[in-house]
Amino acid sequence: MHDVQEMVGGILAGGYAKRLRPLTDTVPKPLMEIKDGCTILDRQLKMMKSSGIGTVYLMVGHLKEKIEGRYGDRWKGMEIRYIEEEKPMGTVYGIRELLMTTDSDVVVMNGDIVTDVNLSRMIDRARSLDGRALMFIVKLRSPFGIVELVEDRIAGFREKPLLDHYINGGIYVIPNGLKKYFERHERGDVERVIFPILAEEGLLYYYKEEDVYWRSIDSLKDLDDVRKEFESRMDED
């Protein structure tokens, strides 16, 4: 692996976010504010900067001119570059183009997640893996309250608990040496097209943290919940 200083970042920020309409008819999801003056993308870029990453590629598509207008080619001391998607091609395309654009290893984030994961620690873990990819995973939270049973009676209820299963947390460290797996495919979702192959070949590892804040913003309720979480936070000022 390259040193972290040589690693580049990539943020997948090109989706239509149809489930957030009508908001996303005029504002791309990564530019949704989680508190006054701080967008989802602002927070992700700050995370990368604090982890020593100086160059970030934004993979843009829907309303790309608004993202480019906000960040330009430099933002808070970081170099910002763009990979444009003319039509929806899936996450494979953006990561593929990123790996083909640079000789560095890459840290990739989905452009709709808000988390307190220690990105520096995750990168350190990736550097120890000798050319293998690393995925951040989080525990699955039940979308429903659950019923607790004892023999033939209901003993109680738990409201939307964390379950003993993990899901993809939307952050990856991908060594440039694995670009050959992406070169074979031009479109599709990386979770379905590339990661199963890497897993089968023993090239995909995981990183997790207990009790870390994580939220994927897939609906208006998700956005409201994140905004409530950040109302009293001071770390984004």
C-alpha positions as CSV (number, residue, x, y, z in Angstrom):
1,M,0.0,0.0,0.0
2,H,1.0,3.6,-0.5
3,D,1.5,6.0,2.5
4,V,-1.6,7.8,3.5
5,Q,-0.1,11.0,2.2
6,E,-0.1,9.5,-1.3
7,M,-3.7,8.1,-0.9
8,V,-6.4,10.0,-2.7
9,G,-10.1,10.2,-1.8
10,G,-13.2,9.7,-3.9
11,I,-16.8,10.5,-3.0
12,L,-19.7,9.0,-5.0
13,A,-21.9,12.0,-5.4
14,G,-23.7,11.5,-8.7
15,G,-27.0,9.8,-7.9
16,Y,-30.5,11.1,-8.5
17,A,-31.8,10.4,-4.9
18,K,-35.3,10.0,-6.1
19,R,-36.6,9.0,-2.6
20,L,-35.7,12.5,-1.4
21,R,-37.7,14.3,-4.1
22,P,-38.8,17.1,-4.4
23,L,-35.8,18.3,-2.5
24,T,-33.3,16.7,-4.9
25,D,-35.0,18.1,-7.9
26,T,-33.0,21.3,-7.3
27,V,-30.3,20.3,-4.8
28,P,-28.1,17.1,-5.1
29,K,-28.3,14.9,-2.0
30,P,-24.6,15.5,-1.0
31,L,-25.4,19.2,-0.7
32,M,-28.2,18.6,1.8
33,E,-27.4,20.5,5.0
34,I,-27.2,18.4,8.2
35,K,-26.9,21.7,10.1
36,D,-26.7,25.3,9.1
37,G,-23.8,25.9,6.7
38,C,-22.6,22.2,6.8
39,T,-23.6,19.8,4.0
40,I,-23.2,16.0,4.0
41,L,-20.3,16.5,1.5
42,D,-18.7,19.2,3.7
43,R,-18.5,16.8,6.6
44,Q,-17.1,14.0,4.4
45,L,-14.4,16.2,3.0
46,K,-13.4,17.4,6.5
47,M,-13.1,13.7,7.5
48,M,-10.8,13.0,4.6
49,K,-8.7,16.2,5.3
50,S,-8.3,15.3,9.0
51,S,-7.1,11.8,7.9
52,G,-4.2,13.4,5.8
53,I,-5.8,13.1,2.4
54,G,-5.1,16.2,0.3
55,T,-6.8,15.3,-3.1
56,V,-10.4,14.2,-3.4
57,Y,-12.2,13.3,-6.6
58,L,-15.9,13.9,-6.6
59,M,-17.8,11.5,-8.9
60,V,-20.7,13.7,-10.0
61,G,-23.7,13.4,-12.3
62,H,-27.1,14.8,-11.2
63,L,-26.9,18.6,-10.7
64,K,-23.1,18.3,-11.0
65,E,-22.8,22.1,-11.7
66,K,-24.1,22.8,-8.2
67,I,-21.5,20.6,-6.6
68,E,-18.7,22.0,-8.8
69,G,-20.0,25.6,-8.0
70,R,-19.7,25.0,-4.3
71,Y,-16.3,23.3,-4.2
72,G,-14.4,24.5,-7.3
73,D,-10.9,23.1,-7.6
74,R,-9.8,23.9,-4.0
75,W,-11.7,23.7,-0.8
76,K,-10.3,24.4,2.7
77,G,-6.8,23.6,1.4
78,M,-7.8,20.4,-0.4
79,E,-7.4,19.8,-4.1
80,I,-10.8,19.0,-5.6
81,R,-11.1,17.1,-8.9
82,Y,-14.1,15.8,-10.7
83,I,-15.1,12.6,-12.6
84,E,-18.3,13.3,-14.5
85,E,-20.9,10.7,-15.3
86,E,-23.1,11.6,-18.3
87,K,-25.7,9.0,-17.6
88,P,-26.3,6.6,-14.6
89,M,-23.7,3.9,-14.7
90,G,-23.6,2.7,-11.1
91,T,-20.9,2.8,-8.5
92,V,-18.6,0.5,-10.4
93,Y,-18.1,3.3,-13.1
94,G,-17.1,6.0,-10.6
95,I,-14.6,3.8,-8.7
96,R,-13.2,2.3,-12.0
97,E,-12.6,5.8,-13.4
98,L,-11.0,6.9,-10.2
99,L,-8.6,3.9,-10.1
100,M,-7.7,4.5,-13.8
101,T,-7.1,8.2,-13.2
102,T,-4.6,7.8,-10.4
103,D,-1.7,5.5,-9.5
104,S,-2.5,5.8,-5.8
105,D,-4.6,3.7,-3.5
106,V,-8.0,5.2,-2.9
107,V,-10.4,5.9,0.0
108,V,-14.0,5.9,-1.4
109,M,-17.1,7.0,0.4
110,N,-20.8,6.9,-0.6
111,G,-22.0,10.5,-0.9
112,D,-25.0,10.0,1.4
113,I,-23.5,8.7,4.7
114,V,-22.9,10.6,7.9
115,T,-20.7,8.9,10.4
116,D,-18.2,9.3,13.2
117,V,-16.0,6.5,12.1
118,N,-12.3,7.0,12.8
119,L,-11.1,7.2,9.1
120,S,-7.4,7.5,10.1
121,R,-7.6,4.3,12.0
122,M,-9.4,2.6,9.1
123,I,-6.7,3.7,6.8
124,D,-4.0,2.4,9.1
125,R,-5.7,-0.9,9.2
126,A,-5.9,-1.0,5.4
127,R,-2.1,-0.3,5.1
128,S,-1.4,-3.5,7.0
129,L,-3.4,-5.7,4.6
130,D,-0.8,-5.9,1.8
131,G,-2.9,-5.0,-1.2
132,R,-6.3,-6.2,0.0
133,A,-9.4,-4.1,0.0
134,L,-11.1,-3.0,3.2
135,M,-14.8,-2.2,3.8
136,F,-16.3,-0.4,6.7
137,I,-19.2,-2.4,8.2
138,V,-21.9,-1.4,10.7
139,K,-24.5,-3.3,12.6
140,L,-27.9,-3.5,11.0
141,R,-30.6,-1.6,12.8
142,S,-34.1,-3.2,12.6
143,P,-36.5,-0.9,10.7
144,F,-39.2,-2.0,13.1
145,G,-39.6,-2.5,16.8
146,I,-39.3,-6.1,17.8
147,V,-41.3,-8.4,20.1
148,E,-39.4,-10.3,22.8
149,L,-40.9,-13.7,23.6
150,V,-40.6,-16.0,26.6
151,E,-42.2,-19.4,26.0
152,D,-45.8,-18.7,24.9
153,R,-46.1,-15.1,26.1
154,I,-44.8,-11.7,25.1
155,A,-42.2,-10.5,27.6
156,G,-41.6,-7.0,26.2
157,F,-40.8,-4.8,23.2
158,R,-37.6,-3.3,21.9
159,E,-37.7,-0.3,19.6
160,K,-35.6,-0.7,16.4
161,P,-32.7,-2.5,18.0
162,L,-29.3,-3.2,16.5
163,L,-29.3,-6.7,15.2
164,D,-26.5,-9.3,15.2
165,H,-25.9,-8.8,11.4
166,Y,-23.6,-6.4,9.6
167,I,-24.2,-4.3,6.5
168,N,-21.9,-2.4,4.1
169,G,-21.1,1.0,5.7
170,G,-20.3,2.7,2.4
171,I,-16.5,3.5,3.0
172,Y,-13.8,1.5,1.3
173,V,-10.0,1.5,1.0
174,I,-9.1,0.0,-2.4
175,P,-5.5,-0.6,-3.4
176,N,-4.6,0.5,-6.9
177,G,-3.3,-2.9,-7.6
178,L,-6.9,-4.2,-7.6
179,K,-7.9,-1.9,-10.5
180,K,-7.8,-5.0,-12.9
181,Y,-11.0,-6.2,-11.3
182,F,-12.7,-2.9,-12.2
183,E,-11.3,-2.7,-15.7
184,R,-13.4,-5.7,-16.7
185,H,-16.6,-3.9,-15.9
186,E,-18.0,-0.6,-16.9
187,R,-21.3,-0.3,-15.0
188,G,-23.3,-1.8,-12.2
189,D,-23.2,-1.7,-8.4
190,V,-19.9,-2.4,-6.8
191,E,-21.6,-4.4,-4.0
192,R,-23.0,-6.8,-6.6
193,V,-20.4,-6.8,-9.4
194,I,-16.9,-6.4,-7.8
195,F,-17.0,-7.1,-4.0
196,P,-18.4,-10.7,-4.3
197,I,-15.4,-11.5,-6.5
198,L,-12.9,-9.9,-4.2
199,A,-14.5,-11.8,-1.2
200,E,-14.4,-15.1,-3.0
201,E,-10.7,-14.6,-3.7
202,G,-9.9,-13.6,-0.2
203,L,-9.1,-10.0,-1.1
204,L,-11.8,-8.2,0.9
205,Y,-11.5,-7.5,4.6
206,Y,-13.6,-5.5,7.0
207,Y,-13.2,-2.7,9.5
208,K,-15.7,-2.0,12.3
209,E,-16.1,0.1,15.4
210,E,-18.5,-0.5,18.2
211,D,-21.2,2.0,19.0
212,V,-20.1,4.4,16.3
213,Y,-22.6,6.9,14.9
214,W,-23.6,6.0,11.3
215,R,-26.6,6.9,9.1
216,S,-27.3,6.5,5.5
217,I,-29.6,9.3,4.2
218,D,-32.1,7.4,2.0
219,S,-35.3,9.2,3.0
220,L,-36.7,12.5,4.3
221,K,-37.0,10.8,7.7
222,D,-33.3,9.9,7.6
223,L,-32.4,13.5,6.8
224,D,-34.6,14.8,9.7
225,D,-33.1,12.3,12.1
226,V,-29.5,13.3,11.2
227,R,-30.4,17.0,11.5
228,K,-31.8,16.4,15.0
229,E,-28.6,14.5,15.9
230,F,-26.4,17.5,14.8
231,E,-28.6,20.3,16.3
232,S,-26.5,20.4,19.5
233,R,-23.2,19.3,18.1
234,M,-20.3,21.7,18.1
235,D,-17.8,19.7,16.0
236,E,-19.3,20.9,12.7
237,D,-19.0,24.7,13.4
